[in-house]
Amino acid sequence: MQLTYDPRYNVAYLRLQAKVAQVETIRISDELNVDMAPDGTVYGIELLNANEQLRAGDNGALVVINEALGERREMPLAK
């Protein structure tokens, strides 16, 4: 899994797995698209106007929590 952000276009992409098949991009809203394969596999989630969406919570940090191990890691996304 990988989260990328391109500040030139203000787009973030959460890649859940590498694309190995043709995907269809499904527009969920003006700021959210989902890439899906015909079998329903979700390949990625695209956030448009990402800086506003990603700063909405957790003080602008990406927070990764492993609930099984009780571990928490933070990475600031913007200053």
ChimeraX attribute file (.defattr): number of C-alpha atoms within 10 A of each C-alpha:
attribute: neighborCount
match mode: 1-to-1
recipient: residues
	/A:1	9
	/A:2	10
	/A:3	13
	/A:4	11
	/A:5	16
	/A:6	11
	/A:7	11
	/A:8	6
	/A:9	10
	/A:10	13
	/A:11	17
	/A:12	21
	/A:13	19
	/A:14	16
	/A:15	17
	/A:16	15
	/A:17	12
	/A:18	10
	/A:19	14
	/A:20	8
	/A:21	11
	/A:22	10
	/A:23	18
	/A:24	15
	/A:25	16
	/A:26	12
	/A:27	12
	/A:28	9
	/A:29	10
	/A:30	9
	/A:31	13
	/A:32	17
	/A:33	18
	/A:34	19
	/A:35	20
	/A:36	19
	/A:37	15
	/A:38	10
	/A:39	7
	/A:40	10
	/A:41	13
	/A:42	18
	/A:43	21
	/A:44	22
	/A:45	19
	/A:46	21
	/A:47	22
	/A:48	18
	/A:49	16
	/A:50	20
	/A:51	18
	/A:52	12
	/A:53	13
	/A:54	17
	/A:55	15
	/A:56	11
	/A:57	11
	/A:58	11
	/A:59	13
	/A:60	18
	/A:61	17
	/A:62	17
	/A:63	15
	/A:64	11
	/A:65	12
	/A:66	10
	/A:67	8
	/A:68	6
	/A:69	7
	/A:70	7
	/A:71	9
	/A:72	10
	/A:73	10
	/A:74	12
	/A:75	10
	/A:76	12
	/A:77	14
	/A:78	11
	/A:79	6
